[in-house]
Amino acid sequence: MRIIFLFCLLSACLFSCRETIEENFQKRAQLVFKPKFDGLDAFLNYQEKIEQRKDLQTLPSLLFTHKTGYTLQSKVFLDANGEILKAIQERIDTNGVKVSTTFYFLKEVLSMVQVDKENLRLSRLEHHQTRIFYDADQRPIAAYNRKLVNGDQSSVFKRASLSKSQHAAIQNDLNALSDMQNQQGAFALYFQGFDEAFNKKFIQFGNDLYSTNLAYAPNESMVLDLEKNQSNTENQLFTIQHLQVQEASGLQYQVLTSIQKN
């Protein structure tokens, strides 16, 4: 089976090239929300407090490719007690449109969502951002939008309405993030085959919707065992561990570290 993963590598490189630009946008902007709601400052202070923490453990999911070509990956950030404070889901489609959805939690209850959207292939930077705030019962309190173009320092968020479909999409993203992290549901892993590229050997896991590719050493015993017993892997679910690697050339990929039959 041939494994198509070049887009995954290219999209990861594009993302890394634009991170500095996005960070500069955030540093320059002095955020203004119009009109404000009571308690807004507490939400923003809590978000800033989480962003400034350097002690959080980061758990990245595998990088998945949908059968239509877009890529999807998530990260969760935990404190020393294992409590989730923040999670990010990133999607890049085949046209270079990147959507990052960041979830903030207070006592593991969703508190705020920030959605950032841009096209990585445009010569100008056009950045759309939405922020949504939630009460303790997970109901949206308020939503705001802003747009930044080519370094425009406009920092005004305008109040916006949140449709039922938008709210449902956020809930779906949150559920997908959980499944990605746990390698279950739409992200359940079945063995799908082997391939070679960039002088490396790759193994693929996935299902009818999503797949993921990982490099491995040619003499890796756990892979050799799987290769010898491919006929016994039908309908067999796997849990895998991995590391993310970036070479000096900028090439990014995943490396297989462990395979476990469920």
N, C-alpha and C positions, 0 to 999 in steps of 0.2 A: 504494500500500500504506500502510495506517495503522500508525503506530509507537506502541506502548504503552510509555511510559517514565516516566510520572508516579511509579510506585512506586519506581523507581530513585532519583529525586530526593528523595522523601520519606524513604526509608530512609537515604540519606546524611545528611540533616538530623537524623534521630533519632540516628544514630550520633554525630555531632559534639556533640549536647547531652549525651550520657551519658559522654563521654570523661573529663571532669573528675571525675565520681563514681567511675569505675573507678580513676583515678590516685590519688584519695584513699584508696581501699581499700588499694591497694598500699603507700602511704606509711605508713599506720597499722599495718599488720600486721607483726609480728615472727614470721617463719615458723618453724614447728616441725614436724618430720617424725617420725612415730612408726610403727614403729621405724626408726631410721636404718640406712643401709648404709655400709660402708666406702667412702670416696671421695665421699660426697654433698657435702661442703663444697667440694670442688674444682669440681664441676658448678655449684653455686650461685654461687661466686666468678666463674667464667667467664661465667655469664649476666649477672651484675651488671656485669662489665667491659664486655661488649658493649653493654648498655643505656646505659652512661655515655658511650660514644663519640659525639662530635659530628662526626666527619670522614667518616662512611660515606656513600657515594652511594646514593640511593634510586631504584629503578626501579619505578614502579607499572604494573600491567597495565591494560588496558581494563576498564571495568565491564561485565560480561556479565549478561544476563537469560536465565534458563532458560525454556523454553516453558511450564512450569508456574507461573512467576511469581517464583521466588526469584532473588536477585542474588548474584553472585560476583565477587570481585576479589582480586588479590594484590599484594604488594610484596616486592622483594628488596633486601637491603642489602649493598653491596660495599665492600671496603677499597680502598686506592689501587692495589693490584696486581690488582684485579678478582676477588678471592677472595670468595665468598659466605660471610657470617658469620651471617646471619639472614634468614628469610623469613616472611611472614604471609599467610595466606589467610582472607578474611572472607566469610561467607555470612549473608544475611538473608532469611528466608522471608516469605511473605505474611501470617503472623500476628505478625510482629515479633520472632521468635526469632532472635537473632544468635549465631553460633558463630565464634569467632576461633581459628585454629590457628597457633601460632608455632613455627617450627622453628629450632633453633640448631645451627650446624655448627662443627666443629673440623677445620681443614685440609680443608674441604669434605666431611667425613664427618658424618652426622647424630649429634648428641650428646644432644640433649634436645628434647622436644616439650611445649608447654603449650597446653591446650585450655580456652578460656573460653566459657561458655554462659550467656546471660541472655535475658529477654524485655523488649524495649525499650518495650512498651506497658503493662506492669504498673505500677501506682501505687507499688508497693514494689520495691526493688532486690533481686533474688534472683540471686546469682551463683554458678555452679558452676564449679569449676576442677579440672582434672586435669593432673598432671605425670608424664611418662614419661622415664626415663633409659636410654641405650643404651651398649653397649660398642663397641669399635673394629670389631667384626664386624657392627654394626647389629642386634644382638640386645638386646631390652629387659632391663635389669637389674632395674628396680623401677618401680612405678606408685603414685601417691598421689592422693587426692581430698580436697577441702574444699568447704564451702558457706557463703556469706555472705548474710545477710538483713538488710535495712534498717540498714546501718551496723554490724552486729555485728562486733566486732573479733576474733572467734575466728580464730586463725591456724594451727590445728592441721591438718596434712595426715595422713590416716590411710592406711596401706598398703592397697592394693587389688590385686586380680588383674586381669591384662590378657588378655582373651579373644582368640582367633585372629581373630574378626571385627573387634574393635577395632583390632588391629594391622594387619589388612588395610585397614581404612578409612583409617588414617593414611598407609599407603603409597600408597593411591589418591589421597588429598589431595595428597601430595607430587608424584605424577606429574601430576595435574591442574594444580598450580601451575606446573610446568615447561612444560606445553602452553599455559597461559594467557600466560605470559611470551613464548613463542615464536610465538604465534598459529598453532598447529598442532593436529592431532588433533581432539578435540571442539570446539576453539576456532578452527578454520580459518575464514577470512573470505571470504565471497562477497558481492557487491553485492546488496542486497535492496530498496532503494527510498528514497523521499524523504518528508518530512513537515514540517509547521510547527506550532509551539506556543510559547507565551510570547514571541511576536513574534520568533521565531528560526527559521531553517531548519535541518533536521536530515537527515542521511544515515544509513542503516542498513546494517550489514554483519553477516554471521553465516552460520548453517546451519540444519539441521533442529532442532537442540537449543538452541543459544545465539545470541543476537543482541546487538549493541551499537550505540548511537546517538551521533552526534557532531554538534555544531553547526558551521556553516561560513558564511563570508561569501557573500552572494548573487552576487558577481562573481568567486568563486574559480575560477580557470582550470582547475585539475585536476578540479574537480567538474563544471564545464560540459562539459568534454571527455567525462567519463564519462556525463553525462546525454544527450549527443548520440549516444553509441555503446552504449546499453544493450543492444541486440540482440546485441552482440559479447561480452557479459560472462558469458554462460551457461557454467558450469563453469570460470570464470576465478577463480583464487585471488589475493587481495590481501594485502599487508602494509601496515599503516597506522601512522602516528605521531600522537601526540595530546598535549594539555595538559589538566590538570584546572583548572577555574575555579570559584571561589566568589564570588558577588556579595554586595554589602553587605546585600541582602535575605535572604541565607541560601541562595538558589538555587544548587545545584551541578550542573555538567554538564561534558561533555568537548568539547573543541574539536579539530577535525581540522587537522593541520599538514602531513601528507604522505600520498600514496597511491602505492604501487608495485605493479605487476603482477608476480606470481611467475613 
